[in-house]
């Protein structure tokens, strides 16, 4: 049985959920909430009979920004345990043909100078889904051995899917969806402008040890990415 949830104010939804699980009827209920301070974390709660299964389907909108010539879809993975059937699927349906797509190795949470150009050996990329060059699919289904290699609590990091579109002769595009429009400009071969950057670094005693080493490593990475004219 599939139930379609309602979007309510936080207090109203919490009240209805509490009444459902604590009232005389003791009904099965579920609630999905989000903390204001961290817009990327959703919390799902439910009460069900022992041995039963509940699946939450969360649909939301996210604007993908094109950086360094690629769109990046970042998916945070942190199940806090090794999962027997961990499966992440990414379906891409674009208005223009997909020219290139890649999946980097999972970025572990404690890695600073990670190379996103390394290809993920587990992710399966399927281009031209349904015979359409505008569609693609990515499947990331690591087995338990792969997860245990990351840590005893499984994977804790980010899965990054990068892709770009074929825009030959089309440096801009207008899309109209749901009564709104977006005008995208993607000019090529623009002159790189000189940048003036000021870094403020904390070198106090509280940064002693690993923190100062991470700071140094971060700065080396940032400086390596800057141009000679900056």
C-alpha positions as CSV (number, residue, x, y, z in Angstrom):
1,X,0.0,0.0,0.0
2,X,1.3,3.4,-0.9
3,X,0.3,6.6,1.0
4,X,0.9,10.1,-0.4
5,X,2.1,12.4,2.4
6,X,1.0,16.0,3.0
7,X,3.3,18.9,3.4
8,X,2.5,20.8,6.6
9,X,4.0,23.2,9.0
10,X,6.4,21.5,11.3
11,X,4.4,21.9,14.5
12,X,1.1,20.7,12.8
13,X,2.8,17.6,11.3
14,X,4.5,16.7,14.6
15,X,1.2,17.0,16.4
16,X,-0.7,14.7,14.0
17,X,2.2,12.2,14.1
18,X,2.2,12.1,17.9
19,X,-1.6,11.6,18.0
20,X,-1.4,8.8,15.5
21,X,1.2,6.7,17.3
22,X,0.2,7.6,20.9
23,X,-3.6,7.8,20.6
24,X,-6.0,5.0,21.4
25,X,-6.1,3.7,17.8
26,X,-2.3,3.3,17.7
27,X,-2.2,3.9,14.0
28,X,0.9,3.4,11.8
29,X,2.3,6.7,10.8
30,X,5.4,8.3,9.4
31,X,7.0,11.7,9.3
32,X,9.8,13.3,7.3
33,X,11.3,16.4,8.7
34,X,14.3,18.7,8.1
35,X,16.3,20.9,10.5
36,X,16.5,24.6,9.5
37,X,20.2,24.7,10.3
38,X,21.1,21.9,8.0
39,X,19.0,22.0,4.8
40,X,20.8,18.8,3.4
41,X,19.7,16.4,6.2
42,X,16.2,14.9,6.4
43,X,15.0,12.8,9.3
44,X,12.4,10.0,8.7
45,X,10.5,8.5,11.7
46,X,7.8,5.8,11.6
47,X,6.1,3.2,13.9
48,X,5.3,-0.2,12.3
49,X,4.6,-3.8,13.3
50,X,7.7,-6.0,14.0
51,X,9.1,-7.6,10.9
52,X,7.3,-5.1,8.6
53,X,9.0,-2.8,6.1
54,X,8.4,0.8,5.3
55,X,9.8,2.8,2.4
56,X,10.0,6.6,2.3
57,X,10.1,8.3,-1.1
58,X,11.2,11.9,-0.9
59,X,10.8,14.1,-3.9
60,X,12.5,17.5,-4.0
61,X,14.0,20.0,-6.4
62,X,17.7,21.0,-6.5
63,X,19.4,23.4,-8.9
64,X,22.6,21.9,-10.4
65,X,25.3,24.5,-11.0
66,X,27.7,24.1,-13.9
67,X,31.3,24.5,-12.6
68,X,34.5,23.9,-14.6
69,X,32.4,22.8,-17.6
70,X,30.5,20.1,-15.7
71,X,27.3,19.7,-13.8
72,X,27.8,18.0,-10.4
73,X,25.2,15.9,-8.5
74,X,26.5,15.3,-5.0
75,X,24.9,12.5,-2.9
76,X,25.8,12.2,0.7
77,X,26.2,8.6,2.0
78,X,26.4,7.9,5.7
79,X,24.3,4.9,6.8
80,X,26.4,4.4,9.9
81,X,26.6,0.7,9.2
82,X,27.5,-1.8,6.5
83,X,24.3,-2.4,4.4
84,X,23.7,-5.7,2.7
85,X,21.8,-4.2,-0.2
86,X,23.1,-0.6,-0.6
87,X,21.9,0.8,-3.9
88,X,21.9,4.3,-5.2
89,X,20.4,5.1,-8.7
90,X,20.7,8.4,-10.5
91,X,18.5,9.0,-13.5
92,X,19.4,11.9,-15.8
93,X,16.8,13.3,-18.2
94,X,18.0,16.4,-20.0
95,X,16.7,18.8,-22.7
96,X,19.9,18.4,-24.7
97,X,22.1,15.3,-25.6
98,X,24.5,14.3,-22.9
99,X,28.0,14.7,-24.2
100,X,30.0,13.1,-21.3
101,X,29.3,11.6,-17.9
102,X,31.5,10.2,-15.2
103,X,31.4,9.1,-11.5
104,X,34.3,9.8,-9.2
105,X,35.5,7.5,-6.4
106,X,33.5,8.1,-3.2
107,X,34.9,11.2,-1.4
108,X,35.5,10.1,2.2
109,X,34.5,12.7,4.8
110,X,38.1,13.1,6.1
111,X,39.8,13.5,2.7
112,X,41.1,17.0,1.9
113,X,43.1,16.8,-1.4
114,X,40.8,14.3,-3.1
115,X,41.2,13.9,-6.9
116,X,37.7,13.9,-8.4
117,X,39.2,12.7,-11.7
118,X,39.6,9.2,-10.5
119,X,36.9,6.9,-11.9
120,X,34.6,4.9,-9.6
121,X,35.2,1.2,-10.2
122,X,31.9,0.2,-8.7
123,X,29.4,2.6,-10.4
124,X,27.8,1.5,-13.6
125,X,27.0,4.2,-16.1
126,X,24.4,3.5,-18.8
127,X,24.2,6.2,-21.6
128,X,21.4,6.6,-24.1
129,X,18.7,5.1,-21.9
130,X,15.6,4.1,-24.0
131,X,17.6,4.9,-27.1
132,X,17.6,8.7,-26.2
133,X,20.9,10.6,-26.0
134,X,19.3,13.0,-23.5
135,X,19.0,10.2,-20.9
136,X,21.5,8.4,-18.8
137,X,21.5,6.2,-15.7
138,X,24.1,5.6,-12.9
139,X,23.9,2.6,-10.5
140,X,26.1,2.5,-7.4
141,X,25.7,-0.8,-5.6
142,X,28.8,-1.5,-3.5
143,X,29.0,-4.9,-1.9
144,X,29.8,-5.4,1.8
145,X,33.5,-5.9,1.2
146,X,33.8,-2.5,-0.5
147,X,31.9,-0.9,2.4
148,X,34.1,-2.5,5.0
149,X,37.2,-1.3,3.2
150,X,36.0,2.3,3.9
151,X,35.5,1.7,7.6
152,X,33.9,-0.7,10.1
153,X,30.7,1.5,9.9
154,X,30.6,1.4,6.1
155,X,30.8,4.3,3.7
156,X,30.8,7.9,5.0
157,X,31.3,10.3,2.2
158,X,30.0,11.7,-1.1
159,X,29.1,10.1,-4.4
160,X,29.7,12.7,-7.2
161,X,28.2,12.3,-10.6
162,X,29.5,14.8,-13.2
163,X,28.1,15.3,-16.7
164,X,27.8,17.9,-19.5
165,X,25.6,18.5,-22.5
166,X,26.2,18.9,-26.2
167,X,25.7,22.6,-26.9
168,X,27.3,23.0,-30.4
169,X,25.9,26.2,-31.8
170,X,23.7,26.7,-28.7
171,X,25.5,28.8,-26.1
172,X,22.2,29.6,-24.3
173,X,18.9,27.9,-23.6
174,X,15.5,28.9,-22.2
175,X,13.5,26.3,-20.3
176,X,9.9,26.8,-19.1
177,X,8.6,24.4,-16.4
178,X,5.7,24.7,-14.1
179,X,5.1,28.3,-14.8
180,X,8.7,29.3,-14.2
181,X,11.5,29.8,-16.7
182,X,15.3,29.6,-16.5
183,X,17.7,31.2,-19.1
184,X,21.1,29.4,-19.1
185,X,24.2,31.0,-20.6
186,X,27.2,28.7,-21.3
187,X,29.7,30.7,-23.4
188,X,32.9,29.0,-24.4
189,X,36.6,30.1,-24.5
190,X,36.1,33.2,-22.3
191,X,39.3,35.0,-21.1
192,X,40.3,34.0,-17.6
193,X,40.2,37.1,-15.4
194,X,42.9,37.9,-12.9
195,X,41.8,37.3,-9.3
196,X,42.9,39.0,-6.1
197,X,42.4,36.7,-3.1
198,X,43.0,37.3,0.6
199,X,43.3,34.3,2.9
200,X,42.6,34.7,6.6
201,X,44.2,31.7,8.4
202,X,43.8,30.6,12.1
203,X,47.2,29.7,13.5
204,X,46.3,29.9,17.2
205,X,47.1,27.2,19.7
206,X,43.7,25.6,19.2
207,X,44.9,24.6,15.7
208,X,47.9,22.6,17.0
209,X,48.4,19.1,15.5
210,X,46.1,17.6,12.9
211,X,44.1,20.8,12.4
212,X,47.1,22.8,11.3
213,X,48.2,20.0,9.0
214,X,44.8,19.9,7.4
215,X,44.9,23.7,7.0
216,X,48.3,23.5,5.3
217,X,47.1,20.7,3.0
218,X,44.0,22.7,2.1
219,X,46.1,25.8,1.3
220,X,48.5,23.8,-1.0
221,X,45.5,22.4,-2.9
222,X,43.9,25.9,-3.3
223,X,47.1,27.5,-4.4
224,X,47.9,24.8,-6.9
225,X,44.5,25.4,-8.5
226,X,45.1,29.2,-8.9
227,X,46.6,30.7,-12.1
228,X,50.0,32.4,-12.3
229,X,48.4,35.8,-13.0
230,X,46.3,35.7,-9.8
